[in-house]
Amino acid sequence: MTRSPLISRRTCLRGIGTTLALPLLEVMGWAETAKKASTAAASTAARPPVRLGFMYMPHGVIPEQFWPANPQSFLTNPTPALESLRPIMSECLLMKGIGGIPIAPFNGAPHALELSTWLTAQLPDARQRNKINISISADQIAANYVGAFTSLPSLELATMPQTHKENQEGLNEGYYSHCSFRSATQAMPAEINPRSVLNRLFNQGDSATAAASGKNAAATTQNRALDQSMLDLVIGGAKDLRKTLPQSDQHKLDEYLDSVRAVERRIAAIEQRQKDAALEKAGLAPSRHRDSDSPPIEIKIPIGDKRSEYMQVMCDLNVLAFQTDTTRVSTYIGSTPNGVSYPELGFKDEHHSQTHHNNRPEMVAKVQAITAFNISQFAYMVKKMHSLREGDGTLLDNCIMMWGSGLEDGNKHSRENLPFILAGKGGGSIKTGRFLTDVKGNQGDLLTTLLSCMGVPLDRTIGIATKQITEIKA
């Protein structure tokens, strides 16, 4: 009997305690089936999976500087806020006219509700304000449907710790810093430590967890070294797999392994800089201190450090998770309300304070710079997805990536016309390269439509939705 040249979609590289998922290769069953499919149904069944990702920025935008002048200028003359997307504007879809959820009777809690209603399109239960009681979020509805096909049902990421405290309208503090809800009463915690995300994606032991369980720093460092050795082992094992692959898949495998190594190096560099800074603050020169004497460090963003580098590492991890089909659903909270500044942009003013600019030009300019910065991180991620081949197209072709905010204008706390950017064709379900200027719908309608484009069957609409927005579909 002739052995089939195909390898299972579930094939991965394994070491002792470590597994490394593989990108979607042509010699995996789906690709060969797609080439040989003789009917439309068979072809559809063999397509790469559609992934769904959300990236969030608080406090809205400067509307006059965000929206393009007209649909014709969208592709060729983007506004400064959208300039970073120019190389892949044809892969994006902009929609003007998506209304946010009215927040009465919580009119005094705009920041508590801008994030928590973003993916739920639902207000909290007014009778239980001090407890989480809202609705399952769109990402978790999708995860419930596609999560059984991947090792992680969903991936929740954040830049800042989810510990914001403020008592607006007596609402639970969890509403300020969570967008993902597994159920009406259970918020999903987001991971802020890139090292932990890497360990989770590739099934390595978590050194921080080991330390928390009582192991000393030397043992933790030894575990970290063992993790690295196991990763070296599985990457070394890729050489044997490489010999069995066609040339196109060899190139894809090499590119993928280079990406894994690059993310590892960038995480290690961030950790080392923060460790050195902590030692210097304590009056100890880094050269006088041994790694084994230091407690495991947490990845945080110190004042003055480059937020872009940290966010790009998280974006890389999101790309790797989608590329390897480790998960098909993700959320990334770029920042949370209040207390967030961007020294990298040349000023230390907090984002929230600058949004209440009352049209003062210097403050408007800072809000515009912060908006452009956050969109540029989204652009970094989707451009990388666009550069990775998958099937007959790119990884981005098989994704639906949404960037947005829960407010329209932070100066007015308005939410009548929320800013949203879509990138990716969703496996052919979304028609990109357009600016739709007069969409009639609300954020619940949009979320319902996106889940439909992903192929998630719905027996009800999401939150305040009443319909799907058919204009965005291909």
C-alpha positions as CSV (number, residue, x, y, z in Angstrom):
1,M,0.0,0.0,0.0
2,T,1.3,3.4,-0.9
3,R,1.6,5.7,2.0
4,S,-0.4,8.9,1.7
5,P,1.8,12.0,1.3
6,L,-0.6,14.0,3.5
7,I,0.0,14.8,7.1
8,S,-2.6,15.4,9.7
9,R,-3.8,18.9,10.4
10,R,-3.1,18.1,14.0
11,T,0.6,17.3,13.4
12,C,2.8,19.2,15.8
13,L,6.5,19.1,16.9
14,R,6.9,17.6,20.3
15,G,9.6,17.6,23.0
16,I,9.5,16.4,26.6
17,G,6.8,18.6,28.0
18,T,6.7,21.0,25.0
19,T,4.5,21.0,21.9
20,L,4.9,23.4,19.0
21,A,1.9,23.8,16.7
22,L,2.6,24.1,13.0
23,P,1.3,26.6,10.5
24,L,-1.2,25.5,7.9
25,L,0.9,23.6,5.3
26,E,-0.2,22.5,1.9
27,V,0.6,18.9,2.6
28,M,-2.1,18.9,5.4
29,G,-5.3,17.2,4.3
30,W,-7.4,20.4,3.9
31,A,-5.1,21.8,1.1
32,E,-5.1,18.6,-1.0
33,T,-8.8,18.2,-0.6
34,A,-9.3,21.8,-1.7
35,K,-7.3,21.2,-4.9
36,K,-9.2,18.0,-5.7
37,A,-12.7,19.1,-4.7
38,S,-15.1,18.7,-7.6
39,T,-18.1,20.3,-6.0
40,A,-18.8,23.7,-4.4
41,A,-19.8,22.0,-1.1
42,A,-16.6,19.9,-0.9
43,S,-14.5,23.0,-1.7
44,T,-16.2,25.0,1.0
45,A,-15.6,22.2,3.5
46,A,-11.9,22.2,2.7
47,R,-11.2,25.9,3.1
48,P,-8.9,27.2,5.8
49,P,-10.7,28.1,9.0
50,V,-11.9,31.7,9.6
51,R,-10.4,33.5,12.6
52,L,-12.0,36.4,14.5
53,G,-10.0,39.0,16.4
54,F,-10.9,42.2,18.2
55,M,-8.5,45.0,19.3
56,Y,-9.7,47.9,21.5
57,M,-8.7,51.5,22.3
58,P,-10.7,53.5,24.9
59,H,-12.0,57.1,24.8
60,G,-13.0,57.4,21.1
61,V,-11.4,59.5,18.4
62,I,-11.4,63.0,17.0
63,P,-14.2,62.3,14.5
64,E,-13.2,65.1,12.1
65,Q,-9.7,63.7,11.8
66,F,-10.7,60.0,11.7
67,W,-13.2,59.7,8.9
68,P,-12.0,60.1,5.3
69,A,-13.5,63.0,3.3
70,N,-15.3,60.6,0.9
71,P,-15.3,57.0,-0.3
72,Q,-13.0,57.9,-3.2
73,S,-10.3,59.2,-0.9
74,F,-10.4,56.2,1.4
75,L,-7.9,54.1,-0.6
76,T,-5.6,56.8,-1.9
77,N,-5.6,59.6,0.6
78,P,-6.3,58.2,4.1
79,T,-6.6,60.5,7.1
80,P,-3.5,60.8,9.4
81,A,-5.2,58.4,11.9
82,L,-5.4,55.7,9.2
83,E,-2.1,56.4,7.4
84,S,-0.4,53.3,8.8
85,L,-3.0,51.2,7.0
86,R,-2.3,52.7,3.6
87,P,-0.3,49.6,2.3
88,I,-3.2,47.3,3.0
89,M,-6.2,49.7,2.7
90,S,-7.6,47.4,0.0
91,E,-7.9,44.7,2.7
92,C,-9.8,47.0,5.0
93,L,-13.4,48.1,5.4
94,L,-14.5,51.3,7.1
95,M,-18.1,51.9,8.2
96,K,-19.6,55.1,9.3
97,G,-23.0,55.0,11.0
98,I,-22.7,52.2,13.6
99,G,-24.5,53.4,16.7
100,G,-23.4,52.4,20.2
101,I,-25.8,51.2,22.9
102,P,-27.7,53.9,24.8
103,I,-26.4,53.8,28.3
104,A,-29.4,55.2,30.3
105,P,-30.0,54.7,33.2
106,F,-26.2,54.6,33.6
107,N,-25.5,58.1,32.2
108,G,-22.9,58.8,34.8
109,A,-20.8,55.7,33.9
110,P,-19.5,56.3,30.3
111,H,-16.1,54.7,31.0
112,A,-17.5,51.7,32.9
113,L,-19.7,50.9,29.9
114,E,-17.5,51.8,26.9
115,L,-15.5,48.6,27.2
116,S,-18.0,46.2,28.8
117,T,-20.7,46.9,26.2
118,W,-18.3,46.8,23.3
119,L,-18.6,43.1,22.5
120,T,-21.9,42.4,24.4
121,A,-24.0,45.3,23.0
122,Q,-25.9,44.9,26.3
123,L,-26.3,47.0,29.4
124,P,-25.6,45.5,32.9
125,D,-28.4,44.5,35.1
126,A,-29.4,47.7,36.9
127,R,-30.7,45.7,39.9
128,Q,-27.2,44.2,40.6
129,R,-24.8,47.0,39.9
130,N,-22.1,45.8,42.3
131,K,-21.9,42.4,40.6
132,I,-21.0,41.3,37.1
133,N,-24.3,40.6,35.3
134,I,-24.3,41.7,31.7
135,S,-24.3,39.1,28.8
136,I,-22.0,36.7,27.0
137,S,-19.8,38.6,24.6
138,A,-19.6,38.0,20.9
139,D,-16.1,36.6,21.1
140,Q,-17.2,33.9,23.5
141,I,-20.2,33.0,21.5
142,A,-17.8,32.4,18.6
143,A,-15.5,30.5,21.0
144,N,-18.3,28.2,22.1
145,Y,-18.9,27.2,18.5
146,V,-15.3,26.9,17.1
147,G,-13.3,26.3,20.3
148,A,-13.7,22.6,20.2
149,F,-11.5,22.5,17.1
150,T,-8.5,24.2,18.7
151,S,-6.4,23.7,21.8
152,L,-7.4,27.1,23.1
153,P,-11.1,28.1,22.7
154,S,-10.1,31.8,22.8
155,L,-7.1,34.0,23.6
156,E,-7.6,37.2,25.8
157,L,-4.8,39.7,25.8
158,A,-4.3,43.1,27.4
159,T,-1.6,45.7,27.7
160,M,-2.5,46.9,31.2
161,P,-3.5,45.1,34.3
162,Q,-7.3,44.7,34.6
163,T,-7.4,46.4,38.0
164,H,-9.0,49.8,37.3
165,K,-11.1,51.1,40.2
166,E,-13.7,53.8,39.9
167,N,-17.2,54.0,41.3
168,Q,-19.4,55.3,38.5
169,E,-23.1,54.6,39.1
170,G,-22.0,52.0,41.7
171,L,-21.0,49.6,38.9
172,N,-18.7,46.7,39.5
173,E,-15.0,47.6,38.8
174,G,-14.8,44.6,36.4
175,Y,-16.9,46.6,33.9
176,Y,-14.1,49.1,33.4
177,S,-11.4,46.7,32.2
178,H,-13.1,43.6,30.7
179,C,-14.6,43.2,27.2
180,S,-14.9,39.4,27.2
181,F,-17.6,37.6,29.2
182,R,-17.9,33.8,29.2
183,S,-21.4,34.1,30.7
184,A,-23.6,36.9,32.0
185,T,-21.8,36.7,35.4
186,Q,-18.2,35.6,34.5
187,A,-15.7,38.0,33.0
188,M,-12.7,36.5,31.2
189,P,-9.3,37.6,32.6
190,A,-6.8,38.8,30.0
191,E,-3.1,37.9,30.0
192,I,-0.7,40.9,30.1
193,N,2.6,38.9,30.3
194,P,4.0,38.0,26.9
195,R,6.1,35.2,28.4
196,S,3.0,33.6,29.9
197,V,1.2,33.9,26.5
198,L,4.2,32.2,24.7
199,N,4.2,29.4,27.3
200,R,0.4,28.9,26.9
201,L,0.6,28.8,23.2
202,F,3.4,26.3,23.0
203,N,2.6,24.3,26.2
204,Q,5.8,25.2,28.1
205,G,6.0,25.3,31.9
206,D,5.2,28.7,33.3
207,S,8.0,29.8,35.5
208,A,6.0,32.5,37.2
209,T,3.4,29.9,38.2
210,A,6.2,27.7,39.6
211,A,7.6,30.6,41.6
212,A,4.1,31.4,43.0
213,S,3.8,27.8,44.2
214,G,6.9,28.2,46.4
215,K,9.8,27.3,44.3
216,N,12.9,29.4,44.8
217,A,14.4,31.7,42.2
218,A,17.2,29.3,41.3
219,A,14.7,26.6,40.6
220,T,12.6,29.0,38.5
221,T,15.6,30.0,36.4
222,Q,16.5,26.3,36.0
223,N,12.9,25.7,34.8
224,R,13.2,28.6,32.3
225,A,16.4,27.1,30.9
226,L,14.7,23.7,30.6
227,D,11.8,25.4,28.8
228,Q,14.4,26.8,26.4
229,S,16.1,23.5,25.9
230,M,12.8,21.8,25.1
231,L,12.0,24.5,22.6
232,D,15.4,24.0,21.0
233,L,14.6,20.3,20.9
234,V,11.3,20.6,19.0
235,I,12.7,23.2,16.6
236,G,15.6,20.9,16.0
237,G,13.2,18.1,15.2
238,A,11.7,20.3,12.5
239,K,14.7,19.4,10.4
240,D,13.4,15.9,10.0
241,L,9.9,17.1,9.1
242,R,11.3,19.6,6.6
243,K,12.8,16.8,4.5
244,T,9.4,15.4,3.8
245,L,7.8,18.7,2.7
246,P,7.5,20.3,-0.8
247,Q,9.6,23.4,-1.3
248,S,6.7,25.8,-0.8
249,D,6.0,24.3,2.6
250,Q,9.7,24.2,3.5
251,H,9.7,28.0,3.0
252,K,6.6,28.4,5.1
253,L,8.0,26.3,7.9
254,D,11.3,28.2,8.0
255,E,9.5,31.5,8.1
256,Y,7.3,30.3,10.9
257,L,10.1,29.0,13.1
258,D,12.0,32.2,12.5
259,S,9.0,34.1,13.8
260,V,8.8,31.9,16.9
261,R,12.5,32.6,17.6
262,A,12.1,36.3,17.0
263,V,9.2,36.6,19.4
264,E,11.2,34.7,22.0
265,R,14.2,37.0,21.6
266,R,12.1,40.1,21.9
267,I,10.4,38.9,25.0
268,A,13.7,38.1,26.6
269,A,15.0,41.5,25.7
270,I,12.1,43.2,27.4
271,E,12.5,41.1,30.4
272,Q,16.2,41.8,30.7
273,R,15.8,45.6,30.3
274,Q,13.2,45.6,33.1
275,K,15.3,43.4,35.3
276,D,18.3,45.7,34.9
277,A,16.1,48.8,35.6
278,A,14.8,47.2,38.8
279,L,18.4,46.4,39.9
280,E,19.6,49.9,39.2
281,K,16.7,51.3,41.1
282,A,17.8,49.1,44.1
283,G,21.3,50.4,43.8
284,L,22.8,47.2,42.3
285,A,24.6,47.2,39.0
286,P,23.3,44.5,36.7
287,S,26.8,43.1,36.3
288,R,27.0,42.4,40.0
289,H,23.8,40.4,40.2
290,R,23.3,36.8,39.1
291,D,20.1,35.8,37.3
292,S,19.6,33.0,39.9
293,D,19.4,35.5,42.7
294,S,16.6,37.5,41.1
295,P,12.9,36.6,41.6
296,P,11.0,36.0,38.4
297,I,9.9,39.3,36.9
298,E,6.5,40.3,35.6
299,I,6.2,41.9,32.2
300,K,5.0,45.4,32.9
301,I,5.3,48.7,30.9
302,P,7.5,51.1,32.9
303,I,7.2,54.8,32.4
304,G,9.4,55.8,29.5
305,D,9.6,52.3,27.9
306,K,8.4,51.7,24.4
307,R,4.7,50.7,24.5
308,S,4.9,50.0,20.8
309,E,7.5,47.2,21.3
310,Y,5.4,45.6,24.0
311,M,2.2,45.8,22.0
312,Q,3.9,44.4,18.9
313,V,5.1,41.4,20.8
314,M,1.5,40.8,21.9
315,C,0.3,41.2,18.3
316,D,3.0,38.7,17.1
317,L,1.7,36.2,19.6
318,N,-1.8,36.8,18.3
319,V,-0.6,36.2,14.8
320,L,1.2,33.0,15.8
321,A,-1.9,31.7,17.6
322,F,-4.0,32.2,14.4
323,Q,-1.3,30.9,12.1
324,T,-1.0,27.6,14.0
325,D,-4.7,27.3,14.5
326,T,-4.1,27.2,18.2
327,T,-7.1,29.4,18.6
328,R,-9.6,31.0,16.2
329,V,-10.9,33.8,18.5
330,S,-8.9,36.6,20.2
331,T,-9.4,39.9,22.0
332,Y,-6.7,42.5,22.7
333,I,-7.4,45.4,25.0
334,G,-4.8,47.9,24.0
335,S,-5.3,50.1,27.0
336,T,-7.9,50.8,29.7
337,P,-9.7,54.0,30.9
338,N,-7.7,56.5,32.9
339,G,-4.1,56.3,34.0
340,V,-2.6,55.6,30.6
341,S,0.1,57.8,29.1
342,Y,2.3,57.5,26.0
343,P,5.8,59.0,26.7
344,E,7.0,57.4,23.5
345,L,5.0,60.1,21.7
346,G,6.9,62.9,23.4
347,F,4.4,63.8,26.1
348,K,3.3,62.3,29.5
349,D,-0.2,63.6,29.6
350,E,-2.8,60.9,30.3
351,H,-5.0,59.8,27.4
352,H,-8.2,60.4,29.3
353,S,-7.4,63.9,30.4
354,Q,-6.5,64.9,26.9
355,T,-9.8,63.7,25.5
356,H,-11.6,66.4,27.4
357,H,-9.8,68.9,25.3
358,N,-12.7,71.4,24.7
359,N,-11.2,72.0,21.2
360,R,-7.8,73.2,22.5
361,P,-5.5,72.5,19.6
362,E,-2.6,71.2,21.6
363,M,-4.8,68.7,23.4
364,V,-6.6,67.7,20.2
365,A,-3.2,67.0,18.6
366,K,-2.2,64.7,21.4
367,V,-5.5,62.7,21.2
368,Q,-4.9,62.4,17.4
369,A,-1.3,61.2,18.0
370,I,-2.6,58.6,20.5
371,T,-5.3,57.4,18.1
372,A,-2.8,57.1,15.2
373,F,-0.4,55.2,17.5
374,N,-3.0,52.6,18.5
375,I,-4.2,52.1,14.9
376,S,-0.6,51.7,13.8
377,Q,-0.3,48.7,16.2
378,F,-3.4,47.2,14.7
379,A,-1.9,47.9,11.3
380,Y,1.4,46.2,12.3
381,M,-0.6,43.0,13.2
382,V,-2.8,42.8,10.1
383,K,0.1,43.7,7.7
384,K,2.0,40.7,9.2
385,M,-1.1,38.5,8.6
386,H,-1.2,39.8,5.1
387,S,2.4,38.8,4.5
388,L,1.8,35.2,5.5
389,R,0.6,32.8,2.8
390,E,-2.2,30.4,3.5
391,G,-4.0,28.3,1.0
392,D,-4.6,30.3,-2.2
393,G,-4.3,33.6,-0.4
394,T,-3.0,35.0,2.9
395,L,-3.6,34.5,6.6
396,L,-5.4,37.8,6.6
397,D,-7.8,36.6,3.9
398,N,-9.0,34.0,6.3
399,C,-9.4,36.4,9.3
400,I,-11.9,39.0,10.4
401,M,-10.0,41.6,12.5
402,M,-11.8,44.5,14.1
403,W,-10.3,47.6,15.7
404,G,-12.5,50.0,17.5
405,S,-13.6,52.0,20.5
406,G,-16.6,52.1,22.8
407,L,-17.0,55.8,22.5
408,E,-17.3,58.0,19.4
409,D,-15.8,61.2,20.9
410,G,-14.2,61.2,24.3
411,N,-14.7,64.9,24.7
412,K,-18.5,64.5,24.6
413,H,-18.8,60.9,25.7
414,S,-20.9,60.4,22.6
415,R,-21.5,57.0,21.1
416,E,-23.9,57.7,18.2
417,N,-21.3,56.9,15.5
418,L,-18.6,54.5,16.9
419,P,-15.3,54.1,15.0
420,F,-14.7,50.6,13.6
421,I,-12.1,49.3,11.2
422,L,-12.4,45.8,9.7
423,A,-9.4,44.1,8.1
424,G,-9.5,40.7,6.3
425,K,-12.0,39.0,4.0
426,G,-13.3,36.4,6.5
427,G,-12.7,33.6,4.0
428,G,-14.4,35.5,1.2
429,S,-17.5,36.6,3.3
430,I,-16.5,40.3,3.5
431,K,-15.9,42.7,0.7
432,T,-13.0,45.0,1.6
433,G,-11.4,48.0,0.0
434,R,-14.4,50.2,0.8
435,F,-15.6,53.1,3.0
436,L,-19.3,52.8,3.7
437,T,-20.5,56.3,4.7
438,D,-24.1,55.7,5.7
439,V,-24.5,52.4,7.4
440,K,-27.8,51.9,9.2
441,G,-27.2,49.8,12.3
442,N,-25.9,49.5,15.8
443,Q,-22.9,47.7,17.4
444,G,-25.1,44.6,18.1
445,D,-26.0,44.4,14.4
446,L,-22.3,44.6,13.5
447,L,-21.3,41.8,15.9
448,T,-24.2,39.6,14.8
449,T,-23.1,40.1,11.2
450,L,-19.4,39.3,11.9
451,L,-20.3,36.1,13.6
452,S,-22.5,35.2,10.6
453,C,-19.5,35.9,8.3
454,M,-17.4,33.6,10.4
455,G,-19.9,30.9,9.9
456,V,-21.3,30.8,13.5
457,P,-25.0,29.8,13.5
458,L,-27.0,32.1,15.7
459,D,-30.5,31.5,17.0
460,R,-30.8,35.1,18.3
461,T,-29.2,38.4,17.7
462,I,-26.5,39.9,20.0
463,G,-27.5,42.5,22.5
464,I,-29.5,45.3,21.0
465,A,-29.2,44.0,17.5
466,T,-32.3,43.8,15.3
467,K,-30.7,42.7,12.0
468,Q,-27.5,42.0,10.1
469,I,-25.6,44.6,8.1
470,T,-25.7,43.1,4.7
471,E,-23.7,45.9,3.1
472,I,-20.4,44.6,4.5
473,K,-20.8,41.1,3.0
474,A,-19.2,40.0,-0.3
